[in-house]
């Protein structure tokens, strides 16, 4: 996929801020600190477009990236990070729920999971929740370069089994450092977008 243009256009904290228009969207979801920003930057070939933070749980809005004047990536707040108040979490929860349940432009969700470890309980709950709402999911195992190559297949199997991955959902191990499987990730995203 040749990315000719990519820009952050809007950060939404409320449902009424979601962009109008028919353009398809791919949501990016994952635990705080899983490497979502690095994944976005690597895929788009832009170094600092999505800000990487030393402070997990920093993204508290849905960040819309407008790509090639054709579709959006939507970076949603990371889950599983406790350093926010219950009230804040409940407020985000409502916005997220509305987004995932009602957003007609949403074509698929890229769920990022740290490939070095077994999926967390939050990862499993998120996957189950997305499947309950009949959303296509592309699972990306991040930080694969931190593992010896001989363990990659094994980790893929662990993630597949822990999530009880449905047959139509893909799992792709990925490295933001080396770009390993960048084309494979784009191929899955393009087929979800029909572009």
Secondary structure, 3 states (H helix, E strand, C coil): CCCCCEEEEEEECCHHHCCCCCCCEEEEEEECCCCHHHHHHHHHCCCCCCCCCCCCCCCCCEEEEEECCCEEEEECCCECCCCCCHHHHHHHHHHHHHHHHHCCCEEEEEEEEECCCCCCHHHHHHHHHHHHCCCCEEEEEECHHHCCHHHHHHHHHHHHHHHCCCCCCEEEECCCCCCCCHHHHHHHHHHHHCC
